[in-house]
Amino acid sequence: MNWELKNFDIKYYTIDSWTFSSNMDKKNFNKTFILCSECEKKIIAGQKYMSEKLKTSLARMPLYILPHFLLENPLDKEDLDNFSDKIQKSFKIIKNYESIKEAKKELEQIKYYYKDKKLYFTLDMLFYKKQQQSTKIIKTIKDIDPEIIFEIEDSIQKVQKEEVFSNDRFNISLESFVYNLPIKQKENSPTNYRYILEIYEKIFLKIKINKKKMIQNFLRLLGAIHFGNHEFIGSTENTKIAEKIKSQNKLLLFLENMNLFEKEDKMNIEELGIKDENIKKYINTVGYDEQKTALFLLGYLMGEIGKKEAKGNDENKKPILNKLNYKGSDFKKIQKLYVTVFGKLKQEKILKYYEKLHGIIGFLINKNENTWNLNASENEYYILSGFGYSNMWKEKVDKKDENIIQEVK
C-alpha cells in the first residue's frame, strides 16, 4: 500500500516529525500507522461521505459534525443520508436563525425522526483548518447531547419573542457571537478563534461561562466601533454602536436563558417610582440589580443628551460619549460622570424632563457605594447598554414637555 496515504482528503497525521516515526527514525514512518488496502478504501469512502454530508461551518470556520450511535446504527445508506440531512438542518437553524415558525416546525420533525428511528447518539464537533496538503484540527467538542440543539433553539426563540426587542430587525443565532466579540480576521476567516470556540464548547456542553470576561470583550468591540477601528469582523465601517449593544444584550439574555451564568440578584424596579413603562419592562427583561440599573439609567440619560448634541452639529456627533474610554471606568469615575450628566442635562435644556430620573440614579449610587461589586469594564458596558436603549426610542426628547414629565414623575 501507499504508506504516505496520499489519497486521503483529510490528512491529520504527520510524516515530518521524527518523534512520531517508527523507532524514532526520521526516515521511517511506514510502520507508524499500518492499514490494509481494503481499510484504506473504507477510510477514503468515509472521508468523502463526511465532506459531502457532515461538513458545515460556524463562526466562519469549517467543521465536521460526527455522530456516535449508542444503540442502533442507521439501517442502510439511505437511512444514514436522511439522518445526516436532519443533523445538518437542525444545526443550520441554531447557527443562522431565520424564522421562528419554520424553525420550530422543522425541529419538531427532526426530533420525531430521531425517536421514531430509535437512533440514540452523541455528537462530536471537529473544527479544522486546511494548511496546504494537511488538515489541522483546531478544536474538538466531544460527546454533545443532541437535545442541546432543541434547548438552544428554545432559548433563542425566547429572546426573539421578548416584547422589548420587538422593534429590532436583527435576530441572534450562534453565528452572532463572531460579530459581537473582538474577533480578527484574515482572508475572511477568524485568526484569534480560541476564545469564541471556548464559548461554543461551553454552550454545547452546558458549562458555566465567565460573564465578566465576556462583557470585557463586548466592551472592547464597542470601543473599536467608536474609534473607527475596523480590524474586527464586527466593527465594519457602517456598524452602529447602538445596534451592536442591542445584539450583545440579546446574546447575554440567551446565555442566561441557558443557565450558563452564575445566578445574580435582580431588583424590583417598581420600588424606584419610574413611570416610563418601557424602561421598567426592559430592566425587568434583562434582569438588572440596583448597581446595573443605576448605570443603565445613567447611560440612558447620556443617550438623551447625545440626541440633543447630534442635532446641534452638522456631523451628527455625540460628544457626551467621549466621557467614556471604552477600557473601563472605576467607581470614582462613575460618581464624576453622574455629576457631569447633570450639567449636560442643564446645558441642553432638558433637565426638567429628567431631573427625577437623575435623582433616582444618585439614590442607587449612594446606596451601593460601600458594596459596589462591578468592575471597570462592567461599569462602562452597562452605561452603554442604557445608551443603546435610548437609541431604540429616537424621538423621546422631541415629545411635548408635559408628556415627558409625565413619564418620569
C-alpha positions in Angstrom: 0.0 0.0 0.0 1.0 3.6 -0.2 2.3 4.4 3.3 2.0 8.1 2.8 -1.8 7.8 2.2 -1.8 10.5 -0.5 -5.4 9.7 -1.5 -6.7 10.9 1.9 -8.7 14.1 1.6 -8.4 14.8 5.3 -4.7 14.4 6.3 -4.4 14.9 10.1 -1.3 12.8 10.6 2.3 13.8 10.5 5.1 12.4 8.3 7.7 15.0 9.1 8.1 15.0 13.0 10.6 12.3 13.9 9.1 11.8 17.4 6.1 10.1 15.7 8.2 7.9 13.4 9.0 4.2 13.9 11.8 3.7 16.5 12.4 7.5 16.5 13.8 7.2 13.0 13.4 10.4 10.9 13.1 8.4 7.7 10.9 5.6 8.9 7.2 6.4 9.1 5.9 3.4 7.2 5.3 1.3 10.4 3.7 4.0 12.5 0.2 3.5 11.1 -0.4 0.3 9.1 -3.5 -0.2 7.0 -4.5 -2.9 4.6 -5.6 -1.7 1.1 -9.3 -2.5 1.9 -9.1 -0.5 5.1 -7.6 2.4 3.2 -10.5 2.3 0.7 -13.1 2.4 3.6 -11.4 5.4 5.2 -11.3 7.3 1.9 -15.0 6.5 1.4 -15.8 7.6 4.9 -13.9 10.9 4.5 -15.7 11.6 1.2 -19.1 11.0 3.0 -18.0 13.4 5.8 -17.2 16.1 3.3 -20.4 15.7 1.4 -22.9 15.1 4.2 -21.4 16.2 7.6 -19.4 19.2 6.7 -20.6 22.7 7.8 -19.2 25.8 9.3 -19.7 28.0 12.4 -18.1 31.5 13.0 -16.6 31.3 9.5 -14.7 28.2 10.5 -15.2 24.8 8.8 -16.2 21.8 10.9 -17.4 18.3 10.8 -20.4 17.1 12.9 -19.7 13.4 13.6 -22.4 11.2 15.2 -21.7 8.3 17.6 -24.6 5.8 17.6 -25.1 4.3 21.0 -27.5 1.5 20.4 -28.6 1.0 16.8 -26.9 2.3 13.6 -28.9 3.6 10.6 -30.1 0.5 8.6 -28.7 1.5 5.2 -27.1 4.3 3.3 -30.5 5.9 2.5 -31.3 5.9 6.2 -27.8 7.3 7.0 -28.3 10.0 4.4 -31.7 11.0 5.9 -30.1 11.1 9.3 -27.2 13.3 8.1 -29.6 15.6 6.4 -31.5 16.1 9.7 -28.3 16.8 11.6 -27.4 19.4 9.0 -30.8 21.1 9.1 -31.0 21.2 12.9 -27.6 22.7 13.2 -28.3 25.3 10.4 -31.4 26.5 12.4 -29.4 27.4 15.5 -26.4 28.6 13.6 -28.3 31.1 11.4 -31.7 31.9 12.9 -34.2 33.0 10.3 -37.9 32.1 11.0 -39.2 31.1 14.5 -42.3 29.4 13.0 -40.4 27.5 10.3 -37.6 26.6 12.7 -39.9 25.2 15.3 -41.8 23.1 12.8 -38.5 21.7 11.3 -37.0 20.9 14.7 -40.2 19.1 15.8 -40.0 16.9 12.7 -36.3 16.2 13.3 -36.9 15.3 16.9 -39.7 13.0 15.9 -37.4 11.4 13.3 -34.8 10.6 15.9 -37.3 8.9 18.3 -39.1 7.1 15.5 -35.9 5.6 14.3 -34.7 4.8 17.8 -31.4 6.5 17.0 -29.6 7.3 20.2 -26.4 9.1 19.7 -24.0 11.8 20.7 -22.2 14.3 18.5 -18.6 15.4 18.1 -17.9 18.8 16.5 -14.5 18.9 14.9 -13.2 22.4 13.9 -10.3 22.3 11.5 -8.2 24.4 9.2 -6.7 23.4 5.8 -3.0 24.0 5.6 -1.7 23.2 2.1 -1.9 19.4 1.9 -2.7 18.8 5.6 -5.6 19.3 7.9 -5.0 21.0 11.3 -7.6 20.1 13.9 -8.2 23.2 15.9 -10.7 22.0 18.4 -12.9 19.0 19.1 -16.0 19.3 21.2 -16.9 15.7 22.3 -20.0 13.9 23.5 -22.6 16.5 22.8 -26.1 15.5 23.7 -28.2 16.2 20.6 -31.0 17.5 22.9 -28.9 20.6 23.4 -29.9 21.7 19.9 -33.5 22.0 20.9 -32.6 23.8 24.1 -30.5 26.3 22.2 -33.4 26.9 19.8 -35.9 27.4 22.7 -33.5 29.9 24.4 -33.0 31.8 21.2 -36.7 31.9 20.5 -37.5 33.1 24.0 -35.2 36.1 23.4 -36.6 36.9 19.9 -40.2 36.9 21.4 -39.4 39.4 24.2 -41.5 42.5 23.7 -38.7 44.9 24.4 -36.8 43.6 21.3 -39.9 43.7 19.0 -38.6 46.7 17.1 -35.2 45.1 16.4 -34.9 43.7 12.9 -31.8 41.7 13.7 -32.2 38.1 15.0 -29.5 36.4 17.0 -28.0 32.9 16.5 -24.9 31.0 17.4 -23.2 32.7 14.5 -23.9 36.1 16.1 -21.0 35.7 18.6 -18.4 36.2 15.9 -19.9 39.6 15.1 -20.2 40.7 18.7 -16.8 39.8 20.1 -13.4 41.3 19.1 -12.6 38.6 16.5 -9.9 39.5 14.0 -10.0 38.1 10.5 -7.6 37.3 7.7 -8.9 36.3 4.2 -12.5 36.2 5.6 -11.5 33.7 8.4 -11.0 34.3 12.2 -7.4 34.5 13.4 -7.9 34.8 17.2 -10.5 32.0 17.3 -9.7 30.2 20.6 -12.0 32.3 22.8 -15.0 32.0 20.6 -14.5 28.2 20.3 -14.3 28.0 24.0 -17.7 29.8 24.2 -19.2 27.3 21.8 -17.8 24.4 23.7 -19.4 25.7 26.9 -22.8 26.3 25.2 -22.9 22.8 23.8 -21.7 21.1 26.9 -23.6 23.3 29.4 -20.5 24.6 31.2 -20.7 27.9 33.1 -19.3 31.0 31.2 -17.4 33.8 32.8 -19.8 36.8 32.3 -17.3 39.4 33.4 -14.8 38.3 30.8 -17.5 38.3 28.1 -18.6 41.8 29.0 -14.9 42.9 28.9 -14.7 41.5 25.3 -18.0 43.1 24.3 -16.7 46.5 25.5 -13.5 46.1 23.6 -15.5 45.6 20.4 -17.7 48.7 21.2 -14.5 50.7 21.7 -13.3 49.6 18.2 -16.5 50.8 16.7 -16.5 54.1 18.5 -12.9 54.9 17.5 -13.3 53.7 13.9 -11.1 50.6 14.2 -12.1 48.1 11.6 -9.8 45.2 12.5 -12.6 43.0 13.9 -15.3 41.2 12.0 -18.0 43.0 13.9 -16.5 46.5 13.6 -17.1 47.4 9.9 -17.3 50.9 8.7 -21.2 51.0 8.7 -21.6 49.4 12.1 -23.8 51.4 14.5 -22.8 51.1 18.1 -26.4 51.2 19.5 -27.4 48.3 17.3 -24.3 46.3 18.4 -25.2 46.9 22.0 -28.7 45.5 21.5 -27.3 42.4 19.9 -24.9 41.9 22.7 -27.6 42.3 25.3 -29.7 39.7 23.5 -26.8 37.3 23.5 -26.3 37.8 27.2 -30.0 37.1 27.7 -29.8 34.0 25.6 -26.9 32.7 27.7 -28.8 33.5 30.8 -31.8 31.5 29.5 -29.4 28.6 29.0 -28.4 28.9 32.7 -24.8 29.4 31.7 -24.1 32.3 34.0 -23.9 32.2 37.8 -27.1 33.3 39.4 -27.4 37.0 40.0 -29.7 39.2 42.1 -32.5 41.2 40.3 -34.1 44.3 41.7 -37.8 45.2 41.9 -37.9 48.1 39.5 -41.4 49.1 40.9 -39.7 50.3 44.1 -38.0 53.2 42.2 -41.1 55.0 41.2 -40.2 55.2 37.5 -43.3 56.0 35.4 -41.9 55.0 32.0 -43.3 51.5 31.4 -40.9 50.8 28.5 -37.8 51.4 30.8 -39.3 49.3 33.6 -40.1 46.5 31.2 -36.6 46.5 29.7 -34.9 46.4 33.0 -37.1 43.6 34.2 -36.4 41.6 31.0 -32.7 41.8 31.2 -32.8 41.3 35.0 -30.6 44.1 36.3 -29.8 44.6 40.0 -29.5 48.0 41.7 -26.0 48.7 40.5 -26.6 47.7 36.9 -29.9 49.7 36.9 -28.1 52.8 38.1 -25.5 52.5 35.3 -28.2 51.7 32.7 -30.2 54.8 33.6 -27.1 56.9 33.6 -26.4 55.7 30.1 -30.0 56.3 29.1 -29.6 60.0 30.1 -26.4 60.2 28.2 -28.3 58.9 25.1 -30.9 61.6 25.5 -28.2 64.2 25.8 -26.5 62.8 22.8 -29.6 63.2 20.7 -29.7 66.9 21.5 -26.0 67.2 20.8 -26.3 65.5 17.5 -29.0 67.9 16.3 -26.7 70.8 17.2 -23.9 69.9 14.8 -23.5 69.0 11.1 -21.6 65.8 11.7 -24.3 64.2 13.9 -21.7 63.7 16.7 -22.4 63.0 20.3 -19.6 64.4 22.4 -21.1 63.0 25.6 -19.8 59.6 24.6 -16.2 60.9 24.8 -16.6 60.8 28.6 -16.1 57.0 28.2 -12.8 55.5 27.3 -14.1 52.0 26.4 -11.5 50.4 28.6 -13.4 50.7 31.8 -14.2 53.3 34.5 -13.9 52.7 38.2 -16.5 53.8 40.8 -15.0 57.2 41.4 -15.2 58.0 37.6 -18.9 56.9 37.7 -19.6 59.4 40.5 -17.9 62.1 38.5 -19.9 61.1 35.4 -23.1 61.3 37.4 -22.3 65.0 38.2 -21.2 65.7 34.6 -24.5 64.3 33.2 -26.5 66.7 35.5 -24.6 69.6 34.0 -25.1 68.4 30.5 -28.9 67.9 31.0 -29.0 71.5 32.2 -26.8 72.8 29.3 -29.0 71.1 26.7 -32.1 72.5 28.5 -33.7 69.1 29.1 -33.0 68.8 32.9 -36.7 69.5 33.7 -37.7 66.3 31.8 -35.2 64.0 33.6 -34.3 65.6 36.9 -36.2 63.0 38.9 -34.7 60.1 37.0 -31.3 61.6 37.6 -32.2 61.7 41.3 -33.1 58.0 41.3 -29.6 57.3 39.8 -28.0 59.3 42.6 -30.0 57.3 45.2 -28.9 54.0 43.8 -25.2 55.0 43.5 -25.1 56.3 47.1 -27.0 53.3 48.5 -24.4 50.9 46.9 -21.3 53.0 47.4 -19.8 50.7 50.0 -20.8 47.4 48.3 -20.1 48.2 44.7 -19.0 44.9 43.1 -18.9 45.7 39.4 -15.5 46.0 37.7 -14.4 48.9 35.5 -15.4 47.1 32.2 -18.9 46.2 33.6 -19.4 49.8 34.7 -18.9 51.2 31.2 -20.7 48.3 29.5 -23.9 48.8 31.5 -23.8 52.5 30.9 -23.5 51.8 27.1 -26.5 49.4 27.4 -28.5 52.4 28.6 -27.2 54.5 25.8 -28.2 51.8 23.3 -31.6 51.6 24.8 -32.1 55.3 24.5 -31.5 55.0 20.7 -34.3 52.5 20.5 -36.7 55.4 21.2 -35.2 58.1 19.0 -37.9 60.8 19.3 -38.2 60.9 23.1 -36.6 64.3 23.6 -38.9 65.8 20.9 -42.1 65.0 22.7 -44.2 67.7 24.2 -42.9 68.8 27.6 -45.9 67.6 29.6 -45.7 64.0 28.1 -42.1 63.6 29.0 -42.6 65.0 32.5 -45.4 62.5 33.0 -43.2 59.6 32.2 -40.6 60.5 34.9 -42.8 61.9 37.6 
